[in-house]
Amino acid sequence: MPKQSEFVEYLVESLQGLGRVRARAMFGGFGIYLNDRMFGLVVNDELFLKTDMQIEVYFDELELPYFGYEKQGRRLKMSYRRAPESALDDPDELVEWAARSYQAAQRSRLQPS
């Protein structure tokens, strides 16, 4: 299990304005959770936030890349995109981006499988 980095600790502390945010180790990185709903993913000290069609435009405007991984020789992308650098330096902006992503995570829970 990976040890929580200073970056992950900073994120969890900075996001307490949303509620009781916590990090949980997973697959060599960390999931960022609020109310048992994952809305963020930290891999190699980079934050990726949950997206959906309603908030994709915010990420598109800044050309923020998707989180992806290799599987059986193919590159797969997930519905998580890198958080803007400016938000990592500004806790208020970070909370704003995270709130949108949490709402996207909530909406995805309501979608039929």
C-alpha positions in Angstrom: 0.0 0.0 0.0 1.5 3.4 -1.0 2.3 5.9 1.7 0.2 9.0 1.5 2.4 11.8 0.1 2.5 15.4 1.2 0.6 16.3 -2.0 -2.3 14.0 -1.1 -2.3 15.3 2.5 -2.4 18.9 1.1 -5.3 18.0 -1.1 -7.3 16.4 1.7 -6.7 19.4 4.0 -7.5 21.9 1.2 -10.7 20.2 0.3 -12.2 20.1 3.8 -14.5 23.0 2.7 -16.5 20.4 0.8 -17.0 18.2 3.9 -15.0 15.3 5.3 -12.8 14.5 2.3 -10.4 11.6 2.6 -7.9 9.7 0.5 -7.8 5.9 0.1 -4.9 4.0 -1.4 -5.7 2.2 -4.7 -3.7 0.8 -7.6 -0.5 2.6 -6.7 -2.3 5.9 -6.3 -5.1 7.4 -4.2 -8.8 7.9 -4.7 -10.2 11.2 -3.2 -13.6 10.7 -1.6 -16.4 12.7 -0.2 -19.4 10.8 1.4 -18.0 7.5 0.0 -18.1 8.9 -3.5 -14.8 9.0 -5.4 -14.4 12.3 -7.3 -10.6 12.6 -7.6 -7.7 10.4 -8.4 -4.1 11.0 -7.6 -1.4 9.2 -9.6 2.3 10.2 -9.3 1.3 13.3 -7.4 -1.0 14.5 -10.1 -4.7 15.2 -9.4 -7.3 14.1 -11.9 -11.0 15.0 -11.3 -14.1 13.2 -12.3 -15.9 14.6 -15.4 -19.1 14.1 -17.3 -20.8 15.8 -20.2 -22.1 18.6 -18.0 -18.7 19.8 -16.9 -16.5 18.6 -19.7 -16.5 22.1 -21.2 -14.5 23.5 -18.2 -11.7 20.9 -18.9 -11.9 21.4 -22.6 -11.4 25.2 -22.3 -8.0 24.6 -20.6 -7.2 21.5 -22.8 -6.7 19.4 -19.7 -5.7 15.8 -20.5 -7.6 12.7 -19.6 -6.2 10.1 -17.2 -5.5 6.9 -19.1 -3.6 3.7 -18.9 -2.4 0.9 -21.1 -4.3 -2.4 -21.3 -3.5 -5.2 -23.8 -1.6 -2.8 -26.0 -4.4 -0.2 -26.1 -4.6 3.2 -24.4 -7.8 3.6 -22.4 -9.0 6.9 -21.1 -11.2 7.3 -18.0 -13.7 10.0 -17.1 -11.0 11.8 -15.1 -9.0 14.8 -16.3 -6.1 16.6 -14.9 -6.9 19.4 -12.5 -5.7 22.9 -13.6 -2.4 24.0 -12.2 -3.9 27.2 -11.0 -6.3 25.3 -8.7 -3.5 23.5 -7.1 -2.1 26.8 -5.9 -5.4 28.3 -4.8 -7.5 26.3 -2.3 -10.7 28.3 -3.1 -10.4 27.4 -6.8 -9.5 23.8 -5.9 -12.7 23.5 -3.9 -14.7 25.0 -6.8 -13.3 22.4 -9.3 -13.7 19.6 -6.8 -17.3 20.5 -6.1 -18.1 20.2 -9.8 -16.4 16.9 -10.0 -18.2 15.6 -6.9 -21.5 16.5 -8.6 -20.4 14.7 -11.7 -19.6 11.6 -9.5 -23.0 11.9 -7.9 -24.7 12.1 -11.4 -22.7 9.1 -12.6 -24.1 7.0 -9.7 -27.6 7.8 -10.9 -26.9 6.6 -14.5 -28.2 3.2 -15.4 -25.5 0.6 -16.0 
